[in-house]
Amino acid sequence: MKRTLYVSSAAAAAVLLVAGPVAAAAASTAAAATGSAPVSAPLRASVDADGAATAALKDHPGVIKSIGKDGPIWHVNVIGKDGSTTEVRVNVVSGKAAVMDDGQNDDQNDEGNEYAALIAAKVTAQQAMKAALAGRQGSQVYSVEWDDDDNAKNVAYWNVEIKSNGRTTNVHVDPTSGKATVSHDNDKNDDNG
């Protein structure tokens, strides 16, 4: 009697996930011992916030309003010079960018160009991230957002959320000077909870 064995794709993936690195390490060790060409394991890239900004702006020129990481996706909101908005999602592993919302249905210019100050800012989101990370070894940007209505004075600033060793720090960056200041806000105004 002939038997047929069926293996689910989930089971096959589990075997490859567990056995793949072991097989790659064994092959690499064997290659080193025999002097043959080395075998390289597949690289797992991780696109950071700056890489996500670069990927989003490559095909969608403008000014970044915000960047935030949600699992394996960076959400990048780009404002065009005409005030139009585009939401670009960038894959954390591949770095591929895809438009999720091009803002075609937005009611633009209801109150004039609400992004005029952002578009005119001397310090970009990318520069604000660099300023926030300066002197903070091992920290990574988790989000950056243009904020022009979150304080009593309605003074615009970049809010850069950085994480290091399980701790989150909010750094405010002046959009004119680029000066970074650690926020001592106790997250009363935090939209994330």
Helices and strands as residue ranges (DSSP letters): H 9-34, H 49-59, E 63-70, E 73-79, E 85-91, E 97-101, H 116-120, H 125-133, E 140-147, E 157-164, E 167-173, E 180-182
